């Protein structure tokens, strides 16, 4: 089966409290469960990096929702590819809050998720990052 995986970054319009982040995850998990989309949302200091994977049409609908979501702006799709397997197959939407000390050793998390070099490094190492996150967060 051919799936679509996108990686995008965005910025919160206002700082997210833990409660705001939980509300966002609740909404994302509800939509993603219905649409059979899996992935992970990475958050650090108001910056988001998200990986989502699923059927192309469902991913396209998600992109449409993301672009009009009033909680964030500056949505930039960094990677859009066809893949044969999911990296986050059991997660309707995992969350890595990179302020957590146990995640500090993952490449790039101690720097700005808005930095294109950091994002490229994470994307280049995505299978490795996915494995670490699945072990630490699941």
KAJOVEN-V155216 format. One record per helix or strand. SS is the DSSP state (alpha for helix, beta for strand). FROM is the first residue (numbers start at 0). LEN is the number of residues. If there is no record, write none. Layout:
SS,FROM,LEN
SS,FROM,LEN
//
This chain:
beta,2,10
alpha,17,18
beta,37,7
beta,46,8
alpha,55,13
beta,71,12
beta,93,4
alpha,100,3
alpha,115,9
alpha,125,12
//
